[in-house]
Amino acid sequence: VRLGLFYGAGDELAGFAFASIERIEHAGRTHAVMGGGGFFRARYRGGALASMFMLGQGVRVRLREPHIPLAYLTRATTPAAYRRLALTMPRIYPSRKHETPSEVEALVRTLSVRRHYVPVSENPWLVRSAAPHDPTRLQRLDDDPDVRFYLELNPGFAQGNSVLVWTCAEAADLAGGFARALRGRLAR
């Protein structure tokens, strides 16, 4: 497990991000799948920094194992977390822009069981989260199309349901993600 710590202007801990890697056999092929996430205190905006950290971990794996398929699977606990992934990465599933390949859905189903995620319905993308959320904190994002997609897919998010998100992490995806995350960071 890799850990990134992020500090505010007064050297106080603003947030953290973590990443791990696991290998899974599927259809006769080994896949590397990153897991991880992060947390930032409410007064800090650390999404772009956490994205850069996770992308860096993907690059490390890609350089060590250039021929193994690489992806990132996480639980998006809020519409804002899903939106960050949709804004940063070129290919995520589920997506409002394209259908999920059956191989990706099969890998998600297998990893969901392996990681002991608790399903909340027949939909393989919906799992239980750690805690309920206050949806009023995210009202400013109500008009965002990715936020609307998340809420349509996961109407129980305020009660603590999450959406599993599969992010492709091949070299082109990582390069595109870095470019988008850097643009987002520089725009602040």
N, CA, C and O of each residue as an XYZ file, in Angstrom:
752
protein
N       0.850     -1.179      0.000
C       0.000      0.000      0.000
C       0.892      1.237      0.000
O       1.865      1.320      0.750
N       0.544      2.189     -0.849
C       1.238      3.484     -0.906
C       0.332      4.535     -0.303
O      -0.883      4.496     -0.495
N       0.914      5.473      0.425
C       0.155      6.508      1.102
C       0.714      7.868      0.717
O       1.927      8.077      0.732
N      -0.168      8.783      0.374
C       0.211     10.168      0.103
C      -0.460     11.075      1.114
O      -1.677     11.016      1.288
N       0.316     11.911      1.781
C      -0.220     12.865      2.749
C      -0.145     14.259      2.146
O       0.837     14.608      1.491
N      -1.179     15.051      2.369
C      -1.256     16.393      1.803
C      -1.492     17.386      2.934
O      -2.330     17.171      3.810
N      -0.729     18.485      2.894
C      -0.750     19.451      3.982
C      -1.233     20.809      3.497
O      -1.056     21.170      2.334
N      -1.851     21.559      4.417
C      -2.315     22.908      4.133
C      -1.189     23.918      4.287
O      -0.043     23.559      4.560
N      -1.532     25.181      4.107
C      -0.545     26.268      4.157
C       0.156     26.352      5.506
O       1.318     26.755      5.559
N      -0.506     25.989      6.590
C       0.099     26.038      7.924
C       0.672     24.703      8.357
O       0.836     24.461      9.553
N       0.979     23.834      7.409
C       1.522     22.492      7.661
C       0.573     21.562      8.415
O       1.011     20.560      8.979
N      -0.731     21.885      8.431
C      -1.709     20.983      9.028
C      -2.090     19.918      7.995
O      -2.070     20.179      6.792
N      -2.431     18.737      8.465
C      -2.830     17.663      7.574
C      -4.157     18.032      6.921
O      -5.165     18.208      7.605
N      -4.153     18.147      5.604
C      -5.354     18.507      4.862
C      -6.092     17.265      4.374
O      -7.319     17.258      4.282
N      -5.337     16.219      4.064
C      -5.964     15.000      3.567
C      -4.941     13.951      3.215
O      -3.738     14.141      3.398
N      -5.439     12.838      2.705
C      -4.553     11.744      2.320
C      -5.157     10.972      1.154
O      -6.351     11.076      0.871
N      -4.325     10.210      0.496
C      -4.752      9.270     -0.539
C      -3.923      8.009     -0.371
O      -2.775      8.062      0.072
N      -4.513      6.873     -0.728
C      -3.793      5.613     -0.631
C      -4.088      4.770     -1.864
O      -5.131      4.915     -2.502
N      -3.153      3.891     -2.185
C      -3.313      3.016     -3.351
C      -2.696      1.656     -3.063
O      -1.662      1.548     -2.403
N      -3.344      0.639     -3.566
C      -2.810     -0.724     -3.485
C      -3.021     -1.384     -4.843
O      -3.738     -0.862     -5.696
N      -2.393     -2.526     -5.027
C      -2.512     -3.250     -6.296
C      -2.779     -4.716     -5.996
O      -2.188     -5.291     -5.082
N      -3.657     -5.304     -6.758
C      -3.883     -6.745     -6.636
C      -3.939     -7.345     -8.034
O      -4.260     -6.669     -9.011
N      -3.623     -8.612     -8.101
C      -3.634     -9.341     -9.373
C      -4.845    -10.271     -9.378
O      -5.205    -10.848     -8.352
N      -5.460    -10.404    -10.535
C      -6.605    -11.291    -10.664
C      -6.523    -11.993    -12.019
O      -6.205    -11.381    -13.039
N      -6.816    -13.284    -12.001
C      -6.872    -14.059    -13.232
C      -8.294    -13.994    -13.777
O      -9.258    -14.214    -13.044
N      -8.418    -13.693    -15.051
C      -9.732    -13.659    -15.684
C      -9.582    -14.034    -17.156
O      -8.789    -13.441    -17.888
N     -10.351    -15.018    -17.565
C     -10.355    -15.467    -18.957
C      -8.940    -15.812    -19.429
O      -8.558    -15.497    -20.556
N      -8.167    -16.466    -18.548
C      -6.829    -16.910    -18.911
C      -5.773    -15.825    -18.939
O      -4.681    -16.044    -19.463
N      -6.073    -14.661    -18.388
C      -5.128    -13.557    -18.414
C      -5.050    -12.908    -17.037
O      -6.058    -12.779    -16.341
N      -3.840    -12.500    -16.653
C      -3.648    -11.801    -15.390
C      -3.909    -10.315    -15.595
O      -3.432     -9.715    -16.558
N      -4.668     -9.733    -14.682
C      -4.961     -8.303    -14.686
C      -4.423     -7.708    -13.394
O      -4.475     -8.354    -12.348
N      -3.911     -6.492    -13.455
C      -3.530     -5.733    -12.266
C      -4.623     -4.705    -12.024
O      -4.966     -3.923    -12.911
N      -5.167     -4.715    -10.809
C      -6.253     -3.798    -10.496
C      -5.864     -3.009     -9.247
O      -5.614     -3.577     -8.184
N      -5.820     -1.706     -9.400
C      -5.517     -0.829     -8.282
C      -6.770     -0.619     -7.447
O      -7.888     -0.614     -7.964
N      -6.569     -0.450     -6.177
C      -7.626     -0.040     -5.263
C      -7.115      1.170     -4.517
O      -5.916      1.449     -4.534
N      -7.982      1.873     -3.879
C      -7.524      3.023     -3.112
C      -8.603      4.058     -2.978
O      -9.761      3.833     -3.330
N      -8.207      5.182     -2.469
C      -9.142      6.273     -2.264
C      -8.461      7.397     -1.524
O      -7.233      7.476     -1.473
N      -9.257      8.251     -0.961
C      -8.684      9.374     -0.242
C      -9.730     10.125      0.537
O     -10.927      9.859      0.427
N      -9.268     11.053      1.314
C     -10.134     11.891      2.126
C      -9.445     13.237      2.312
O      -8.242     13.300      2.567
N     -10.216     14.309      2.182
C      -9.728     15.654      2.482
C     -10.720     16.332      3.414
O     -11.931     16.159      3.284
N     -10.204     17.086      4.334
C     -11.073     17.851      5.236
C     -11.937     18.785      4.405
O     -11.561     19.192      3.306
N     -13.102     19.117      4.949
C     -14.121     19.862      4.199
C     -13.617     21.191      3.633
O     -14.043     21.575      2.544
N     -12.754     21.887      4.305
C     -12.335     23.203      3.805
C     -11.242     23.135      2.735
O     -10.830     24.168      2.207
N     -10.771     21.930      2.414
C      -9.731     21.766      1.398
C     -10.326     21.136      0.147
O     -11.257     20.334      0.213
N      -9.773     21.514     -0.975
C     -10.186     20.926     -2.249
C      -8.989     20.127     -2.765
O      -8.078     20.680     -3.382
N      -9.004     18.832     -2.505
C      -7.847     18.014     -2.833
C      -8.063     17.009     -3.934
O      -7.223     16.133     -4.137
N      -9.175     17.109     -4.659
C      -9.476     16.122     -5.693
C      -8.399     15.998     -6.760
O      -8.018     14.888     -7.131
N      -7.907     17.124     -7.255
C      -6.879     17.078     -8.306
C      -5.567     16.506     -7.764
O      -4.886     15.748     -8.455
N      -5.214     16.870     -6.527
C      -3.985     16.326     -5.929
C      -4.098     14.816     -5.727
O      -3.159     14.077     -6.023
N      -5.233     14.361     -5.228
C      -5.435     12.923     -5.040
C      -5.411     12.205     -6.383
O      -4.870     11.105     -6.492
N      -5.993     12.821     -7.401
C      -5.972     12.230     -8.748
C      -4.536     12.082     -9.252
O      -4.173     11.047     -9.810
N      -3.730     13.111     -9.056
C      -2.330     13.050     -9.491
C      -1.584     11.941     -8.745
O      -0.777     11.232     -9.345
N      -1.843     11.786     -7.459
C      -1.212     10.718     -6.684
C      -1.589      9.349     -7.254
O      -0.718      8.512     -7.495
N      -2.886      9.125     -7.469
C      -3.343      7.831     -7.983
C      -2.789      7.570     -9.382
O      -2.381      6.451     -9.691
N      -2.774      8.583    -10.212
C      -2.213      8.426    -11.557
C      -0.727      8.059    -11.484
O      -0.251      7.229    -12.259
N      -0.008      8.671    -10.566
C       1.406      8.340    -10.381
C       1.609      6.887    -10.000
O       2.560      6.246    -10.446
N       0.707      6.368     -9.167
C       0.804      4.955     -8.788
C       0.535      4.074    -10.010
O       1.175      3.037    -10.184
N      -0.401      4.483    -10.842
C      -0.661      3.745    -12.076
C       0.538      3.734    -12.999
O       0.838      2.710    -13.613
N       1.224      4.850    -13.105
C       2.427      4.928    -13.943
C       3.505      3.990    -13.406
O       4.187      3.325    -14.186
N       3.665      3.930    -12.096
C       4.655      3.016    -11.493
C       4.392      1.574    -11.924
O       5.308      0.859    -12.330
N       3.121      1.156    -11.830
C       2.772     -0.209    -12.224
C       2.983     -0.395    -13.726
O       3.523     -1.413    -14.160
N       2.562      0.577    -14.505
C       2.686      0.484    -15.958
C       4.149      0.351    -16.377
O       4.455     -0.407    -17.298
N       5.052      1.068    -15.725
C       6.478      0.988    -16.059
C       7.081     -0.359    -15.660
O       7.942     -0.889    -16.361
N       6.632     -0.902    -14.546
C       7.150     -2.199    -14.088
C       6.587     -3.363    -14.884
O       7.284     -4.348    -15.126
N       5.344     -3.255    -15.289
C       4.659     -4.346    -15.988
C       3.909     -3.779    -17.197
O       2.685     -3.649    -17.162
N       4.631     -3.445    -18.253
C       3.996     -2.742    -19.374
C       2.966     -3.557    -20.161
O       2.159     -2.978    -20.889
N       2.976     -4.870    -20.032
C       2.083     -5.681    -20.869
C       0.869     -6.236    -20.132
O       0.022     -6.881    -20.750
N       0.767     -6.003    -18.842
C      -0.365     -6.520    -18.076
C      -1.507     -5.487    -18.120
O      -1.259     -4.295    -17.942
N      -2.736     -5.923    -18.353
C      -3.857     -4.970    -18.321
C      -3.972     -4.343    -16.931
O      -3.882     -5.037    -15.918
N      -4.170     -3.036    -16.894
C      -4.211     -2.300    -15.634
C      -5.497     -1.488    -15.560
O      -5.914     -0.872    -16.540
N      -6.120     -1.496    -14.380
C      -7.323     -0.704    -14.137
C      -7.348     -0.294    -12.675
O      -6.523     -0.731    -11.873
N      -8.302      0.545    -12.350
C      -8.511      1.023    -10.982
C      -9.978      0.787    -10.658
O     -10.853      1.219    -11.409
N     -10.260      0.108     -9.550
C     -11.632     -0.112     -9.105
C     -11.798      0.523     -7.735
O     -11.050      0.224     -6.804
N     -12.778      1.396     -7.621
C     -13.025      2.077     -6.357
C     -14.521      2.205     -6.117
O     -15.329      1.986     -7.019
N     -14.874      2.559     -4.897
C     -16.251      2.892     -4.562
C     -16.377      4.407     -4.561
O     -15.709      5.091     -3.786
N     -17.232      4.929     -5.427
C     -17.519      6.365     -5.418
C     -18.648      6.575     -4.415
O     -19.803      6.246     -4.685
N     -18.301      7.123     -3.262
C     -19.278      7.255     -2.181
C     -20.192      8.451     -2.359
O     -21.251      8.523     -1.735
N     -19.794      9.393     -3.208
C     -20.616     10.585     -3.451
C     -20.632     10.903     -4.946
O     -19.771     10.438     -5.692
N     -21.612     11.695     -5.380
C     -21.611     12.134     -6.779
C     -20.356     12.940     -7.115
O     -19.877     12.890     -8.248
N     -19.819     13.680     -6.143
C     -18.610     14.476     -6.391
C     -17.415     13.577     -6.686
O     -16.598     13.898     -7.549
N     -17.306     12.448     -5.972
C     -16.195     11.518     -6.226
C     -16.324     10.909     -7.617
O     -15.330     10.785     -8.332
N     -17.527     10.531     -8.005
C     -17.746      9.987     -9.352
C     -17.417     11.048    -10.408
O     -16.754     10.758    -11.405
N     -17.881     12.258    -10.182
C     -17.623     13.356    -11.126
C     -16.121     13.586    -11.315
O     -15.663     13.818    -12.434
N     -15.348     13.520    -10.206
C     -13.895     13.714    -10.295
C     -13.284     12.671    -11.230
O     -12.448     13.008    -12.068
N     -13.694     11.412    -11.093
C     -13.180     10.355    -11.974
C     -13.599     10.600    -13.415
O     -12.795     10.440    -14.333
N     -14.862     10.989    -13.620
C     -15.357     11.229    -14.978
C     -14.650     12.410    -15.638
O     -14.409     12.398    -16.845
N     -14.321     13.425    -14.849
C     -13.609     14.586    -15.396
C     -12.141     14.294    -15.673
O     -11.551     14.861    -16.592
N     -11.558     13.413    -14.877
C     -10.117     13.164    -14.976
C      -9.762     12.085    -15.988
O      -8.831     12.260    -16.773
N     -10.482     10.985    -15.982
C     -10.071      9.826    -16.777
C     -10.869      9.696    -18.071
O     -12.078      9.927    -18.089
N     -10.183      9.323    -19.155
C     -10.870      9.178    -20.446
C     -11.912      8.057    -20.477
O     -12.946      8.202    -21.129
N     -11.655      6.930    -19.778
C     -12.581      5.793    -19.838
C     -12.897      5.289    -18.432
O     -12.028      4.772    -17.730
N     -14.166      5.451    -18.035
C     -14.636      4.883    -16.774
C     -15.933      4.134    -17.049
O     -16.645      4.415    -18.013
N     -16.217      3.178    -16.179
C     -17.476      2.438    -16.240
C     -18.021      2.312    -14.830
O     -17.251      2.090    -13.896
N     -19.335      2.446    -14.650
C     -20.348      2.775    -15.647
C     -20.209      4.231    -16.080
O     -19.653      5.061    -15.360
N     -20.718      4.516    -17.255
C     -20.579      5.843    -17.830
C     -21.864      6.244    -18.540
O     -22.574      5.404    -19.094
N     -22.147      7.520    -18.516
C     -23.301      8.026    -19.253
C     -23.002      8.099    -20.746
O     -23.910      8.265    -21.560
N     -21.708      7.973    -21.105
C     -21.290      8.159    -22.495
C     -21.200      6.871    -23.298
O     -21.334      6.906    -24.521
N     -20.974      5.727    -22.638
C     -20.835      4.483    -23.375
C     -21.182      3.278    -22.506
O     -21.154      3.340    -21.277
N     -21.507      2.188    -23.181
C     -21.902      0.962    -22.510
C     -20.686      0.250    -21.916
O     -19.578      0.344    -22.445
N     -20.906     -0.450    -20.830
C     -19.840     -1.187    -20.157
C     -19.582     -2.500    -20.883
O     -20.518     -3.265    -21.116
N     -18.321     -2.781    -21.247
C     -17.995     -4.076    -21.855
C     -18.285     -5.231    -20.891
O     -18.101     -5.085    -19.683
N     -18.729     -6.357    -21.407
C     -19.080     -7.502    -20.556
C     -17.869     -8.001    -19.766
O     -18.028     -8.453    -18.631
N     -16.664     -7.930    -20.338
C     -15.469     -8.361    -19.610
C     -15.229     -7.491    -18.375
O     -14.852     -7.997    -17.317
N     -15.448     -6.198    -18.513
C     -15.275     -5.288    -17.376
C     -16.300     -5.615    -16.298
O     -15.956     -5.673    -15.117
N     -17.544     -5.829    -16.684
C     -18.566     -6.152    -15.685
C     -18.246     -7.468    -14.970
O     -18.462     -7.590    -13.764
N     -17.734     -8.448    -15.711
C     -17.357     -9.724    -15.091
C     -16.219     -9.534    -14.088
O     -16.252    -10.109    -13.001
N     -15.223     -8.737    -14.441
C     -14.122     -8.450    -13.513
C     -14.622     -7.718    -12.271
O     -14.182     -8.017    -11.161
N     -15.526     -6.772    -12.443
C     -16.073     -6.025    -11.308
C     -16.845     -6.960    -10.387
O     -16.720     -6.871     -9.166
N     -17.639     -7.853    -10.961
C     -18.391     -8.807    -10.137
C     -17.437     -9.678     -9.308
O     -17.657     -9.889     -8.115
N     -16.386    -10.175     -9.948
C     -15.419    -11.028     -9.250
C     -14.692    -10.262     -8.148
O     -14.557    -10.757     -7.028
N     -14.227     -9.059     -8.466
C     -13.500     -8.262     -7.472
C     -14.404     -7.790     -6.339
O     -13.957     -7.662     -5.199
N     -15.648     -7.537     -6.642
C     -16.581     -7.110     -5.607
C     -16.721     -8.182     -4.530
O     -16.738     -7.872     -3.338
N     -16.820     -9.434     -4.947
C     -16.893    -10.542     -3.995
C     -15.562    -10.675     -3.260
O     -15.529    -10.832     -2.039
N     -14.475    -10.611     -4.011
C     -13.140    -10.771     -3.428
C     -12.835     -9.697     -2.382
O     -12.168     -9.968     -1.383
N     -13.326     -8.477     -2.617
C     -13.088     -7.369     -1.682
C     -14.165     -7.286     -0.588
O     -14.137     -6.382      0.248
N     -15.082     -8.205     -0.600
C     -16.136     -8.278      0.418
C     -17.062     -7.065      0.400
O     -17.550     -6.637      1.446
N     -17.305     -6.512     -0.789
C     -18.286     -5.447     -0.899
C     -19.672     -6.052     -0.702
O     -19.931     -7.174     -1.139
N     -20.542     -5.326     -0.058
C     -21.901     -5.802      0.224
C     -22.843     -5.213     -0.814
O     -23.044     -3.999     -0.849
N     -23.427     -6.063     -1.664
C     -24.353     -5.540     -2.686
C     -25.630     -5.005     -2.040
O     -26.055     -5.490     -0.992
N     -26.236     -4.000     -2.678
C     -27.484     -3.441     -2.159
C     -28.666     -3.721     -3.091
O     -29.808     -3.403     -2.762
N     -28.388     -4.318     -4.257
C     -29.445     -4.660     -5.209
C     -28.871     -5.671     -6.193
O     -27.759     -6.169     -6.020
N     -29.648     -5.961     -7.220
C     -29.170     -6.856     -8.283
C     -28.135     -6.156     -9.173
O     -27.394     -6.815     -9.903
N     -28.090     -4.856     -9.111
C     -27.143     -4.080     -9.904
C     -25.736     -4.308     -9.345
O     -25.472     -3.952     -8.196
N     -24.819     -4.901    -10.144
C     -23.475     -5.213     -9.623
C     -22.637     -3.982     -9.295
O     -21.595     -4.103     -8.649
N     -23.068     -2.813     -9.723
C     -22.307     -1.586     -9.512
C     -22.657     -0.893     -8.197
O     -21.970      0.050     -7.805
N     -23.703     -1.336     -7.512
C     -24.127     -0.686     -6.271
C     -23.769     -1.529     -5.058
O     -24.146     -2.697     -4.970
N     -23.037     -0.927     -4.121
C     -22.611     -1.615     -2.900
C     -22.795     -0.693     -1.700
O     -22.971      0.517     -1.843
N     -22.749     -1.287     -0.529
C     -22.888     -0.548      0.715
C     -21.599      0.217      1.002
O     -20.500     -0.272      0.739
N     -21.750      1.414      1.542
C     -20.613      2.242      1.945
C     -20.483      2.233      3.454
O     -21.227      1.549      4.157
N     -19.538      2.995      3.931
C     -19.292      3.050      5.368
C     -20.341      3.865      6.113
O     -20.709      3.509      7.233
N     -20.831      4.949      5.518
C     -21.720      5.843      6.263
C     -22.638      6.602      5.315
O     -22.309      6.779      4.142
N     -23.790      7.053      5.816
C     -24.678      7.898      5.015
C     -24.035      9.262      4.746
O     -23.062      9.643      5.397
N     -24.593      9.984      3.781
C     -24.054     11.291      3.395
C     -25.143     12.343      3.418
O     -26.321     12.030      3.248
N     -24.755     13.583      3.627
C     -25.672     14.712      3.604
C     -25.717     15.265      2.183
O     -24.758     15.907      1.753
N     -26.803     15.034      1.441
C     -26.849     15.470      0.042
C     -26.897     16.985     -0.125
O     -26.606     17.478     -1.215
N     -27.252     17.740      0.908
C     -27.337     19.196      0.762
C     -25.963     19.816      0.512
O     -25.874     20.904     -0.057
N     -24.888     19.136      0.932
C     -23.531     19.667      0.717
C     -23.149     19.662     -0.757
O     -22.193     20.331     -1.148
N     -23.881     18.918     -1.578
C     -23.510     18.763     -2.980
C     -24.491     19.428     -3.937
O     -24.427     19.179     -5.141
N     -25.394     20.262     -3.442
C     -26.419     20.864     -4.282
C     -25.854     21.717     -5.411
O     -26.478     21.839     -6.465
N     -24.701     22.297     -5.209
C     -24.115     23.141     -6.258
C     -23.766     22.339     -7.511
O     -23.542     22.916     -8.575
N     -23.718     21.010     -7.389
C     -23.376     20.152     -8.524
C     -24.607     19.556     -9.207
O     -24.461     18.758    -10.133
N     -25.809     19.924     -8.775
C     -27.039     19.301     -9.270
C     -27.206     19.354    -10.785
O     -27.832     18.463    -11.359
N     -26.666     20.369    -11.444
C     -26.836     20.508    -12.887
C     -25.776     19.783    -13.699
O     -25.853     19.760    -14.927
N     -24.790     19.192    -13.041
C     -23.720     18.483    -13.743
C     -24.249     17.157    -14.299
O     -24.882     16.398    -13.565
N     -23.998     16.862    -15.593
C     -24.534     15.620    -16.173
C     -23.973     14.346    -15.538
O     -24.690     13.349    -15.445
N     -22.715     14.353    -15.098
C     -22.155     13.172    -14.443
C     -22.750     12.972    -13.056
O     -22.942     11.835    -12.623
N     -23.040     14.051    -12.362
C     -23.699     13.969    -11.053
C     -25.111     13.427    -11.222
O     -25.547     12.571    -10.452
N     -25.833     13.926    -12.236
C     -27.191     13.417    -12.482
C     -27.159     11.926    -12.813
O     -28.006     11.170    -12.338
N     -26.177     11.491    -13.633
C     -26.045     10.075    -13.970
C     -25.820      9.245    -12.700
O     -26.455      8.209    -12.507
N     -24.920      9.707    -11.848
C     -24.635      9.008    -10.591
C     -25.899      8.876     -9.744
O     -26.195      7.796     -9.233
N     -26.637      9.963     -9.597
C     -27.829      9.946     -8.753
C     -28.940      9.077     -9.337
O     -29.697      8.457     -8.589
N     -29.046      9.025    -10.661
C     -30.024      8.125    -11.295
C     -29.637      6.669    -11.060
O     -30.496      5.824    -10.810
N     -28.357      6.385    -11.142
C     -27.853      5.026    -10.924
C     -27.936      4.643     -9.446
O     -28.205      3.487     -9.117
N     -27.708      5.599     -8.568
C     -27.596      5.338     -7.131
C     -28.508      6.278     -6.330
O     -28.015      7.172     -5.642
N     -29.818      6.088     -6.411
C     -30.711      6.984     -5.665
C     -30.559      6.848     -4.146
O     -31.020      7.719     -3.409
N     -29.928      5.783     -3.666
C     -29.745      5.581     -2.231
C     -28.421      6.080     -1.698
O     -27.996      5.654     -0.624
N     -27.760      6.966     -2.412
C     -26.427      7.410     -1.973
C     -26.483      8.090     -0.605
O     -25.568      7.915      0.199
N     -27.525      8.854     -0.324
C     -27.608      9.546      0.969
C     -27.744      8.554      2.133
O     -27.403      8.877      3.271
N     -28.244      7.350      1.840
C     -28.379      6.329      2.871
C     -27.108      5.490      3.030
O     -27.048      4.611      3.889
N     -26.097      5.759      2.205
C     -24.826      5.059      2.363
C     -24.485      4.071      1.268
O     -23.617      3.219      1.460
N     -25.149      4.161      0.118
C     -24.803      3.284     -1.005
C     -23.760      3.954     -1.883
O     -23.758      5.176     -2.035
N     -22.874      3.153     -2.459
C     -21.820      3.645     -3.347
C     -21.956      3.026     -4.723
O     -22.611      1.998     -4.893
N     -21.334      3.659     -5.700
C     -21.225      3.118     -7.052
C     -19.791      2.638     -7.240
O     -18.841      3.391     -7.025
N     -19.642      1.376     -7.644
C     -18.313      0.902     -8.026
C     -17.948      1.556     -9.352
O     -18.783      1.662    -10.250
N     -16.712      1.990     -9.471
C     -16.250      2.643    -10.698
C     -14.978      1.952    -11.162
O     -13.996      1.859    -10.425
N     -15.016      1.467    -12.405
C     -13.874      0.836    -13.057
C     -13.244      1.878    -13.958
O     -13.902      2.420    -14.846
N     -11.983      2.157    -13.736
C     -11.254      3.148    -14.520
C     -10.149      2.445    -15.292
O      -9.275      1.816    -14.696
N     -10.185      2.548    -16.590
C      -9.128      1.964    -17.417
C      -7.838      2.738    -17.167
O      -7.854      3.962    -17.034
N      -6.721      2.015    -17.105
C      -5.445      2.659    -16.766
C      -4.324      2.195    -17.690
O      -3.205      1.943    -17.244
N      -4.629      2.086    -18.965
C      -3.572      1.814    -19.938
C      -2.773      3.104    -20.139
O      -3.161      4.156    -19.629
N      -1.681      3.034    -20.863
C      -0.775      4.188    -20.992
C      -1.503      5.439    -21.495
O      -1.299      6.528    -20.958
N      -2.340      5.294    -22.509
C      -3.060      6.452    -23.056
C      -4.047      7.022    -22.032
O      -4.225      8.237    -21.944
N      -4.685      6.142    -21.263
C      -5.611      6.607    -20.221
C      -4.869      7.396    -19.155
O      -5.333      8.450    -18.720
N      -3.717      6.885    -18.735
C      -2.930      7.573    -17.711
C      -2.433      8.928    -18.216
O      -2.474      9.916    -17.484
N      -1.970      8.975    -19.452
C      -1.500     10.243    -20.025
C      -2.647     11.253    -20.105
O      -2.483     12.416    -19.735
N      -3.804     10.806    -20.589
C      -4.961     11.688    -20.659
C      -5.409     12.137    -19.277
O      -5.787     13.293    -19.088
N      -5.365     11.222    -18.308
C      -5.737     11.564    -16.939
C      -4.804     12.599    -16.339
O      -5.251     13.541    -15.685
N      -3.492     12.422    -16.563
C      -2.525     13.403    -16.056
C      -2.787     14.772    -16.664
O      -2.782     15.778    -15.954
N      -3.013     14.820    -17.964
C      -3.253     16.105    -18.636
C      -4.497     16.785    -18.070
O      -4.483     17.985    -17.798
N      -5.570     16.019    -17.894
C      -6.809     16.594    -17.359
C      -6.644     17.027    -15.902
O      -7.119     18.098    -15.524
N      -5.983     16.220    -15.085
C      -5.792     16.566    -13.676
C      -4.904     17.802    -13.544
O      -5.160     18.663    -12.702
N      -3.875     17.892    -14.363
C      -2.996     19.051    -14.322
C      -3.743     20.309    -14.751
O      -3.597     21.364    -14.133
N      -4.546     20.199    -15.812
C      -5.362     21.351    -16.236
C      -6.295     21.786    -15.113
O      -6.458     22.980    -14.860
N      -6.907     20.813    -14.439
C      -7.802     21.133    -13.321
C      -7.066     21.812    -12.187
O      -7.578     22.751    -11.579
N      -5.867     21.339    -11.901
C      -5.067     21.913    -10.809
C      -4.608     23.326    -11.154
O      -4.643     24.212    -10.301
N      -4.174     23.547    -12.405
C      -3.693     24.861    -12.818
C      -4.816     25.877    -12.946
O      -4.582     27.081    -12.839
N      -6.042     25.396    -13.176
C      -7.180     26.290    -13.317
C      -7.589     26.913    -11.986
O      -8.390     27.848    -11.973
N      -7.067     26.425    -10.878
C      -7.444     26.954     -9.545
C      -6.670     28.202     -9.207
O      -6.858     28.774     -8.133
